[in-house]
Amino acid sequence: MAVTQLTQRQNKIIQLLKEESPMTGETLATKLNISLATIRADLRLLTTIGILDARPKVGYAYQGENLLQMDSQKFFQTTIAAILLPPTEIKLTTSMEEAVTKLFLADVGSLYVLDDDGALVGLISRKDLLRASFTNRDTTLPASIVMTRMPNVITVTADTSIIAASKLLLKHNVDSLPVVQNAGDTHVIGKITKNRIFKYLIETLVP
């Protein structure tokens, strides 16, 4: 068994809390010169694996790195093929109104836009549709006018490791990544999300 491999920032958080605990998320973010939104994922991970203790109205406290260990090789090198989710897709001609309805009925953060041949041509996020609702009241327009177009959509393959997919999600600050059959392919076979990876982490740590 090996202790979870942590990032440089996560190790810095631990060091700060070793020196002074408890400390609020806002204080930690200030000391690291980053936003609170950026540090939240790190704090959630460190709390989940037992290194930090989250204390309501007080902040975070260091409680030890050996309280909970996990097989980092198993977790971080597992491929996303084991935890893929089905994609939520729409057509190029799908209207804004239909897209919003599908987004909320499916309770997802993004929609994948396909052409008539079933190829991925773009991605629409909740933020895209919300922004569009403020600038354009015509809900009959195709939702594809606000999509992020290929090749600007980041995709991964099923044999991508969980750690590699996690880094891409954080780096590009996106809710999900389309999973394609092969590198450079446009046929979507699934998706991987931040929440799915976090759920897998919990399932791995808690019997």
N, C-alpha and C positions, 0 to 999 in steps of 0.2 A: 504494500500500500504506500502511496506517496501523497504528500500534501499537495493540495490543489495549486497549480501553477498560476501565479498572480501577475498582473501587469505592474509596470513601474509605478503608475499612479496609485494603484491599490496598495502597494507596499509603502508608499509615502503616507497614505491615509493611516495605515496601521502604525507607522512610526510616530506620527503626530499624536495619535491616541494613546500610544505607549507613554509618551512624555506628559500628556495631560488628558485626563478623562473625568467626566464626560465632556463632549463638545457637540454643538449643534451642527447640522448639515450646512447651514449658512456660514458658520464660522470656518468649517473645513474648506468649503468652496472658496472663501475669501483668502485663506492661507495658501491655497493652491493656485489662486488667481484664475479660477475657472467658474463657470456658472453652476448654480444649484442643480439645474436640469441635467447638466453633464455628469455630475458626481452621483446622482441618485442611483443609477444602475450599479455603480461600484459599491455603494453602501448597502444596496439590497442584496447583492451577491455575498459580501463579507458578513452580513447579518445571517443570511440563510445557511452558510457553511459553518457558523458558530464562532467566527473570529471576533466579531463585534456583537455587542448587546444593544438593541435599540430601546431606549427608555423614554416613554411618553412624557412630553413637556420638559424633558431634560436634555436629551441628545443621544449620542452614541458613545459607548465605552468599550475599551479593549478588554477582552476576556480570555484571550489565549489562542494560539494557533494550533494547538494539539488536541483541542476538545473534540474536533470532528475531522476525520481524514477520509479521503476517498481515492479511488484508483484514477489518477489523472490521465493515465494512458487510455483507460477504457472510456472515460467521459470525453476528453478533448479530441481523441482520434476517431471516435465513432463517427460514421458518415451520416449526413442528414437523411439518407435513404430510409433510415430506421424511424424517423419522426416526421416525415413529410405530411403536409396537409393538402387537401384538394384545392385547386385554384378556383377563384370566383371570376368568371369571365363574362364579357359583354362584346357585342359587335360594334363595328365602326359606326353603324347607323343608330345605335341605341341613344335615345334622347336623354337629356339631363334629368328629367323627372324619373324616367325608368331607372337610370343609373343610381340616383339617390335612394330610390325605393329598394333596389337590389342590395345596395351597400348596407343599409340598415336592417333589412330582413335577414341577410346572411351574417350580420354582426361582424363585419370584416373592416380592415383599415384601408384596403385598396382593391381596385378592380383591374383585371388584365384585359386589354382590348385586342381582339383578334380580327383579322381580315376574313374575307369569304373563303379563303383556303385554310383557315384555322391557324395561321401564323401569328405570332405575337408582334404587334406593331406599336404598342404603347402601354402605359400604366397610368391609372387615375387614382389619386389618394383622396381621403376625406377632406384634407386641406384644399385640394384642387377644386372639389365640388363646392365647398363652403365659400371659397374665394369667388368662384364664378357666380354663386347665388347673389352676391352683393354687387357685382358689376354688370350682370345681365339677367333680366327678369324673364326672358323668353325660355321657358323650360322645354320647349319642343325642339330646340337646337340639339344637334348631336353632342354627346358628352365628350367625344373624341377631340373637340376643339380645345380642350383644356388639358389633354393628356401629355405626359412626358413621352416623347417619341423614341423609338429605337433609332440609333444604337445607344441612346443615352440611358436606357434602362439597364441596371446591373443585374445580370443573371448568374446562376450557379448550376452545377450539375449534381446529380444525386450522389456522386462519390466525393463531393466536397466535405471536408471534416466539419464538425460542429464548431470548433474553435475558429476555423477560417471563415465560416458563414457569420459567426458572431462578430468578428472584426469588421466584416463588410457592412453589416447592419449598423454598427456603431459609427464607422467611418463616414458612411453616406447618409446617416441619420434618417433611415427609412423604416417603415413598419414591416415590410416583407420583401423577400427576393423571389422572383419567379425561378422555378427549377426546370431546366430544359434537358432534353435527352442527351445531347452532346454539346461540347463547347462550340459556340458559334451557331448553334441550332436555334430555331424559333418556335419549335413545338413544345409547348408547356406541358409538363407531366405532374406538376405540383407546385407547392410554395413552402417556404420556411419563414417563420416569423419570430420576433423577439419573445413574444409570449410563449410560443411553442418550445423554444429552447429553455426558457425559464421553468416551464412546467416539467420538462425532462430533467432538469437539474434537481428539482424537488423530488421527482419520482426516483431519481438515482440515489439521493441522499437519505430519503425517509422510507424505510421498509413498508 
